[in-house]
Amino acid sequence: MIGTVQPATRNAPRWWTQKRWWVAIMLCAVTMIGYVDRLALSVAAPLIRREFGFSNEQYGLITFAFLATYAAGQLLLGPLIDRLGSKRALSLAVFWWSIASAVHAFARGVGGFFAARGLLGITEAVNFPAAYKVVAEWFPRAERSMASGFITAGTGLGAIVAPPLIALIISTFDGLHARGLSPTEGWQAAFIVPGALGLVWVWLWQRHFHLPEADPSLDATERALVLADRPAGVVAPAAAGGSLAGELRGYFARLRYWFSYRQTWGLALARFAGDGAFYFLAFWIPNYLADVRGFGLAQIAWAAAIPFVFADLGSLAGGYAGQRLVRAGFSVDASRKMMIWTGALLVPLALPAVYVESPLLAVVCMGLGVFGIQVKSASLFAVPADIFPPTAVATVWGASGAAGSLAAALSQPVIGWTIDRYSYEPVFVAVASMHIVSALCIMLLVRKIEPVTLRS
């Protein structure tokens, strides 16, 4: 019977013959592309800062723009994603964030980069809530942490690919520009070229993705497996149609409905407490390596990628371990919380990075911290789909993600100010403790991870 964990057998179909795992790969790919687009600025930052004379505080303000609009988009766009559906929502979002990425090439000064980052942030905000909506639509509960691991692995893959790819693009186009063969400088091409990758993904997604109940390539056995484990499709009050005022009233009624559940508050506070640590490591590692360790672009290209090799290992290890725990007989609640705490207690391993003399050892310490973050995220990010029906996952996931991005946004200028006036040390100390606080929020407010009984 679907809904109970079945032991693996020798006759079980291979994963590559099952459509849902190819859907997971597509979600991993789009997350990777999104992270290449957003991290292009981080890798090119030492060059851009020199060209435009940006201080760390000004750079922090620019990164604030991305995270602030990213938070607003996650909060406001969730209901729109639920209405549009995962296929259309992701297609539109990836198209427009690819355009937003290219816009960076035309920025001049703090204001131009601030506007470009803001546009990128609000369009990329669709990615995670829509992707986890797909997970709720396509995966049985026992497999959701593994599917979540594919998505979070995309963040690590993007962060691995971004430094060498962006460095190669910069050096190649700088050479072409110097010979009069390219109208753009290297740092400009660093935003235009990755933006084109998203357009390719949109074409593939439009061509091959369908909901499982309507997918013509899905065999009957897999369709039954996916659909039989769906939670009940009861939803919160729908947004009112008609006028803009009616739409807004309906949206806030929907949001108020889901925030009447303690579990939603637990997820939002967990993200608020923890997300800033990942964004610090993602946005500031190249600057740290340039400012403190004296690395040039070629050294940053490999060193900034290493922590995110650890990130991918953490995503896949955390997702796989969570899945194995459920299949071994642990409840979803016990499995998710065990993995959340395991990851949270590994994050402080990033702290020695600021004290050790060896640059390589510092990079490895940061990698261990990111490994812990992603072990935790593979299970934490699956929790909304464990608790709420598929029609609400994007809304709840978006609201909690907005809380995390808002905290990360507010921290960016503070990080820059702290580094300019003191050092990186206080920032690393804060990063080391944030995910323990996040795990405590889950323990206190999400007392049992199980489908909620929906109220009328």
Beta strands, then each sheet from edge to edge (+ up, - down):
end
